[in-house]
């Protein structure tokens, strides 16, 4: 979920950063050791204040987006949303390794009508219900995760109950184990069948985000009518009319006892009504953005003709990638803000990744709150650093499926604009060979194009997509794979990354043809070289078996031009990935 650049070589690579942040190991190490040491500091942390941002429209000389290819005409015109808020006060909490006992809380979400609330009519409709839950009035340092243990509907027609989560029966005895102060998913607590979640990893990442304590769960979460999605139960591809319920457990990261301690649970439901026909192919719709320029350097650069040109080109590149592979996704409205040094902008403009949650929580409160649940926040800082490391991070998403609401430590995405340590690495210095009147893609810097690809990729995470495959650590070849069945299971490779050849060798049969990519397309003949090999690659971008969510590959964003044609990684969005994106309320 984050791209990195080696500060010495300038080459791009993705470390095991995504997995590090998304495992309970990283979260509960703090909960089982550091919090115990901080017992004497048990005063609850004050809320993070809103940053003072200046709307670009009110600032003389500010960047006014004129991004080619952005199209509000791609707005479906069929999407509306409505939000309800529910709160339970005085809720008891558990630690990661505890049984939940009486602490599982039922939240009555009321009645929903499939046609009126979600827009369903026969095979038409892409409606969904998103549950955003957070913990209020936590009495200690740290926080508690609102973990969704059940989401079910009592169907108004059959009067039967449909469970969309379905944790195994032993989960009540402990969802995680912490034998030595490091917590891991309890193997005795799997996702049971039938469930909308494909496995335990799929469920976990929506309950314990990398920043903050906000869980985000959107239903439907799988669709049996999309080719190859065989693990999805037939009755979970849409939402019925009926009475809706959710159950949560507040899981504290505090490593010592919680006897008598309580907090408040807030759950917000966002019903997306989308009457457009079910889209089983490429995604479509627009995504609105708040772009926040952070710190005086980025702001001053954006006021120059060259800086403004580069900002327009940057979002043009990201927009072009989202549209590639017959996708109809596009940016819609782009609203700009400036976070100046006088208001702390420089402090967070060169930020350690551990403080990114502070950036998101404070900065997202400074935008126009009428855009909440409709617009994604993108922060452009100078640099995202890892203390003691010789690389910086190109971009970070607040989560795999980011929250719809502002003020959370996961409410946005952040990207570093200084990608080469100086020359051609800041907004006013990129693309020096271009004139102000013309800057074709051939003339743009590779690092600059990489930044556009990173924005598109991280937006994929924020809308709910995973990497196809990734190594869990640099030390072992243990991997985590995207649970969607129409994306490849890539083979382990030497070194800290996976490359195209690993995915080419995948044995997953794609779609209805029951062929794997390497059978349908001889990917070892012609084209650009595989990273680290002497083999060449031709992606056959029009071959369905090979269109496995290239947007979310994370080490192989190659760009080259041969015979007058750009040759890239593809960036297609697979049919199942398209379904995930279509349910997200940010896609309008």
Secondary structure, DSSP 8 states (H G I E B T S, - for coil): -EEEEETTT--EE--THHHHHHSHHHHHHIIIIIHHHTGGG-S----------EEGGGSTT------TT--GGG--S-EEEEEEEEEEEEEEEEETTS--GGG-EEEEEEEE-HHHHH--BTTB---EEEEEEEEES--SSS-EEEEEEEEEEEETTT--EEESS-B-GGGGG-SEE-TTS--EE-TTS-B-SS-SS-SHHHHHHHHS-SSSS-EEEEE----TTSTT-TTS-GGGSS--SEEEEEEEEEEE--SS--TT-EEEEEEEEEEEEE-SB---SS-EEEEEEEEEEESHHHHHHHTSHHHHHHHHHHHHHHHHHHHTTT-EEEEEEEEEEEE-GGGTTTTTTEEEGGGHHHHHHHHHTTS-GGGTTTEEEEEEESEEE-TT-SEEEEEEES-SS--SSSSSTTSSEEEES--SSSTT-STTTS-TTS-SS---GGGS-HHHHHHHHHHHHHHHHHTT---SEEES-SSS--EEE---TTS------SSSS--HHHHHT----BTTTTB-HHHHS-TTSSSSB-TTSS-B----TT-GGG-S-GGG--S----EEETTEEE-------HHHHHHHHHSTT--
